[in-house]
Structures are given as structure tokens and as C-alpha cells.
Amino acid sequence: MTLTSKTAKLKIGDLTLNSIVSSAPLAGITDFVLRQLIRKYSSSCLLTTEMISSEALVQKPDSNISVSNEKDTPIAFQIEGHKPDLMAKAAKISEHKASIIDINMGCPINKIVKGNDGCSLMKNPELAKDIVTAVKNTVKIPVTCKFRLGWSQDTKNFIEFAQKMQEAGADAVTVHARFRSQLYSGNADWAELSKLRGEIDIPYFANGDITSPESAKKCLEISKADGVAIGRAVMGDLSLIGRIEKYLNEGILIKEPSLNEKLSMLKNHLDFEIKFRGEEQGIKFFRKFYPCYIKNIFGGAEYRHKLVTELNYDNIISILNEISQNNGN
């Protein structure tokens, strides 16, 4: 991998990616709308759907969560569950839309791990291996997995786990450099990920705390990973992945968008969600994004409260205009 080449490519199974940067899956975040907006700034990154329940997908294959189009390509459909046969069925349903099937083995939230899904699979590597095998035997596209360093510091097993996933047929893995016990607290341990180099023969992506082009490059250098997966940081900066690619490929550092530019992104994002979901549901769904777009502004707490409780579109636009006027942009 060369960070200064015009096109950094990465081969995953039979698929050649024209970028070493991917969007990490975020439940309830990386929906069809967000992916389409990221694509405006990056034509080549690997996009990933939000986490899709295998049971829900099998029961309702045409739900909004599985909506996709040609602009998404290349795209990984991430499915979660703990039943190999059901995971295989969900993968098959997704195959015609997907470039990759990604298996969630890293989600740390209670309602997921209590159902034996997500990161709980790291405590049952044989079941995880059976899931990968079942999916791999069902689809003809590459299969990948996303997991963490382990359930806890005392049960750190990401190297052995990655090896088992490779044995089962995984074509690449993404590792969030935290333990499940940390959730999203503390710092991602990129140096720990470097121990994977030489232990597996498939590519691995590093994930966690990558918030800028500079941190992406630093993460690659420390983790020795083949690529980086960008998660929560895209929520308030749709241009981030594109800016990271520009820096890694060409050494060109594009500065972070100004507040006015972020507010413009916000409005566009909100309008797209309303178009996709309807006005009331779109506005309610969007509440989680406001704090990301307007963080570190003067009067931020008051503005966040106003925005997350407002259901009238015109009033929301008035608040955003007030933010712009009062923050010197």
C-alpha cells in the first residue's frame, strides 16, 4: 500500500477497491440518505449499510433499511445475528445489491449482545466461524467481519479470532480498536492492531477515533492496517472520507468545512431525510445529527435543545440561520 499514489487500491476476495477508506457501519446512522451524501464527496470509498438484523430482513426483505441504488456501489451490506442458517438467508437476500457481505461481530450495545449477537460472538468463536462458513457457502461475493479487540482486557482474543474468521473463509476483517467493555469510551488502541500484521493473510481495516485526514494517516502508520474505516466522525462532516482519501492518495490536505458549510450540509441532509421518510419521521430521525453538525459553537447547548424538540421545518431553518448569524460566519 502506498499512501502517496494517485489511486490506492485494495483487493478483497475477487473485488478490487479503488480506495483504502471505508465508512464503518453505524446502526440507525449510515442509512441510504447518509451514504448518498457521502458519495457526493467520495466516488470510490467502500460504503457500508447500517447494521441489518438478519431476522428482520428475512421477514421483511423490502424494508427501508435495505434500500440501495447504483450510487452506493461499492457497498457492504452488514448483517447481524447468531443463527448461521438465518444469516445465510439474509446474506442471499442482500447479495444482488451488495459488493460485500459484512458480518457484525462488534456491536457492544446491551440489547444486541444480550441476544447473543454482535460482540457476544467474540465469546463464542466456533459459532462465529460457523456463521462465516454458512454465509461464505451461500453467496458468491466477498464476505468480511467486523469485531473488536475482545470482550474485555482479560479476554483479548482479536488475533486468534481473526485467524478463525480467515479459516472460515472471510476475505477481510475490520477491527475496532477497543474492547466491548469500553463501549466507545477511552482511546482506540491502534498500536494493538499492528499485532495482526503477519498473523493473517487477508486485509484488515483499522477502526476507532479516526476523525481527520491526519489521524487516518497516523492510524495506518501505527496499526499497519491495509485500510481505515471511518465511523462516528462522518455524522457532522459528510466530506471527511473524501478529504481523507485526498490526503492519503495525493498528500493534499483540505481543511475542515466551516460552520456555514456544515450548516449547508445539515440542511441538505435534513431535506433528503424528509424526502426519504416523510416530514414528521424525517425530522424526528434527524435529531441525533444536530449535536454533530453544531458542536463547539457559541450557545450550543441551548441551540441543541431547541433543535431536538422542534418539529416544524420552518422553525428549524430559522434556528439554523440564527446559529449562523450568532457565530460569526
N, C-alpha and C positions, 0 to 999 in steps of 0.2 A: 504493500500500500504506500503510495506516495502522496503526501499532503499538498504538494505544490503542482501536481499535474492538472491539466485543464479538465480532465474527466476521470475522477477516481471511481473505478468500477469494483464491484464485489459480486462474486459468484456464489449463489445459494442453490444447491442442487443443480438443476438444469437451467435455472433462471439467472441471468446476468443483470445486476442492478447498476444503473449509471450514477449511483450516489452511495456514499457510505453513511448517510444520515437517514434515520427513520423517525417517524412520530411514534411515540410509545402509546399503547392503548390506555385510555382513561375512561373508566366507567361513567356513563352519563355526560361525557365531555366530548370525546372525539367522534361526534356524530357525523352524519352526511354533510351537514352545513359547515362545521368547522373544517372538515377535510377539504371541501371545495374551496374554502377561503385560504387555507394553507397552500393549496395548489396554485393560487394566483402568484405566489412568491417563489415556488419551487416546482418545476415541471418534472423532476426526476426522483425526489425522495420517496422512500417507501412509506406509504401511509398505512395506518392500522386502525381498524374499527374500534369502537368501544367494546368492552367485554360483552359477549353474547352468551346467554345461558343456553346450553345445549338442549335442555328440556323444553324451554320456551320456544326455541327455534324449530324443533321438531313438531311441536304442537301448532305453531303459527309461523310457517315459513316466510310469509309475506309481510311481516311486521315492519314498522318504520325503522327499527334498529338495524335491519339488514339491507336497507336501501343503499344502492350504489349506482354509479354510472361510469362511462369510459374515462372521465377525468380523474377518477380515483386511481387508475392504474399507474404504477404497480401498487397493489394493496394487499395487506394481510388481513384476513378475517380471523379475529381472535375469539375462540370458543372456550367456555369453562364448564366443568362438570367432573364427575368422578366415575361415571359408568362407561367403560370402553365401548360397548355397542352403541350407546346413545351418542357418545362423542363422535363415533364414526359416521352415524347417520347425519348428525349436524354438519360435519365436515363435507359430506357428499352433497347436501343441500346447498352449501356455500361455494362448492368447487367451481361452478360455471361463472361466478362473479369474481372469484379471488385469484390472486397471483400466488399466494402462500396461505396455508392454514397454520395459524399460531395457537398454541395451547397455553391457557393461563394456569400457571403453577406458582404465581407470586402474589396474587391479591391477598392483602393482610386483614381486610375488614372482617369483623366478627360474624356477620350473617353469612358470609361466604365460607370461611374456614369451619364454622360450626356444621355446615352441610357437607364437610369432607372435601370441599372444592378448594381452588386457589392454592395458597401456600401450604395448606394442610397436606397436600400431596408430597411435599418435601419430607414429611414424616413417614411416607409410605412409598419409597422409591420403586418398589416392584409394581405397585398399582399404576404409578406414573408411567413406568416403562410399558405396561400393558396398554395404556391409553395411546401412547405414541405409536406402538405397533399396530393397534387397531385402525387408527387414522391413516397411518402410512400405507397399510394394505388396502385401503378403501379409495384413496384419491391418487391422482397422477401428478399433482403439483407438489412443490416442496412443503415440508412440514417443519415447523420451528416451535420452540418452547420459550416461555419467559418465566423466570423464577428469581429467587433471592439468594443471599449468602447462606441461608439456612433458617430454621425456625427461630433459633436463638444462638447467642455466642457459644453456648455449651454444646450445641448440636450442629455446628457449622459443617455442612456437607456439600457445598456447591460444586466442588471439583468431582467428587465421586458421583454426584447427581448428574452433572453434565456428561460424564463418561457413560452412564447408564442410558441417558437420552440419546446419545450418539449410537450406542449399541442397538437401541430400539429403532433407529432409522432417522432420527432428527437431522435435518440438513443445516441447522444453525441454532444458536441459543442467544437469548438476551438475559443479562443478569443485572438486576437492581442491586446496587452495592450497599444494601442494608439487610438486617435480619427482620423477620416478621415481628419480633418483639419490639423493634424500634418504631414500627409503622412508618411514619415519614419524619421522625424526629432525628436529631443528631446529624452527623455529616456522613455522606456516602463515602465508603472506603474504596476509592479507585485502585489503590495500591494492592489491595487484597485480590482484585480481579486479575492482576498481572500473573498470578499463580496458575491461571488457566492456560497460559501460553505454553505449548508443548505437551499439555495433558490431554488435549482433544485435537482432532484433525479438522473439525468443522469450524466455520467462522463464529465469532461471538461479538455481540454488541454490548457496550457498557451503558448503564442507565443510572441516573440519580444525580441531582444537583448540577445539571448542565444547563446554565442559564444565559450563556453568551457565547459568541464565537471563540473568544479567548479561552473560556472554561472548557469548551468542546475540544479544542486542540490540546489543552493541558491534560484532560481526561484520557485522550487517545495515547498521549505520551506516557502517562503513568500506568494506565491499565493494560497497555499493549494490545488493546482490542482492535478488531477489524473495522468496527463502526461504532456509532453512538446513536442512542435512542433518546429523543427529547420528549419529556412528559409535561409536567405542570407549567413549565415556563412559557409554553405557547399560548396559554389561556389569555394572557394580556398583551401578547405580541405575535401576531399572525405571521410576521415577516422573519421571525427568529430562525427557522430552519433554513430558509433561503439565504439569510445572512451568514449562517454557519457554513453552508456549502461554499459560498463565495470566498470565505476566508480560508477554508481548508484547501480548496482547489486552486485558488489564484492568489492567495495572500492579500486579498483586498478586504479591508475592514470597513464595513458600512455601519455607521453609528446607529444606536437605538432610536426608534421613532420618537419624535417629540410628543408632548401631551396632545396637541391638536391632531397630530397624525393618528395617535392611539384612539382619540375620541371619534375620528372619522372611521377607523376600523370598527370600533364599538357599534356605531350607528349602522354600518353596513351589515355587521354580524347580526345585530338585533333584527333588522329588516328581513334578513334571509331566514332567521328562525321563525319569524311571524309568518312569512310566506309558506314555510315548510309545515308549521304546526297550527296555524291559526293565531289570531291576535292574542287572545287570553292565555292560551297554553304557551305560546311563544314567549310572551313577556314573563310568565312565571318561570319557565325553563331557564331563561336568560339570567335570572337573579344571581346565580353562582358566579357569573363572569364579571360583574361590576367591580368587585374589590380588586381584581387582577388588572383591569384596564386603568383604574384611577388610584392605584396605590402611591403613597408618598406625596400626595397633593395637599395643599393647604385646605383645612376644613374637611379632610377626607372622611372622618367618622360620621359627621353629620350628613354629608352627601351620600355615603353608602346606605345609611338608614333610610333616607328619602327614596333612593332608587329601588331598594329591595322591597319597599312597601307600596310602591306606586304601580297602578295597573292601567293608567291612562297614557297612551302613547305620546300625545302632545305634551303632557306634563313631563314625561321622561326627557323628551327633546329639550324642553325649557331648562330642566335641571342640568343637562349636559352643556347647554350653551352658557349657563351661569358658571359652571365649573371652568370653562374656557376663559371667560371674561375675568374671573377672580384669581386665575393662576398665571397671569402674565403671558398668555400665548395668543 
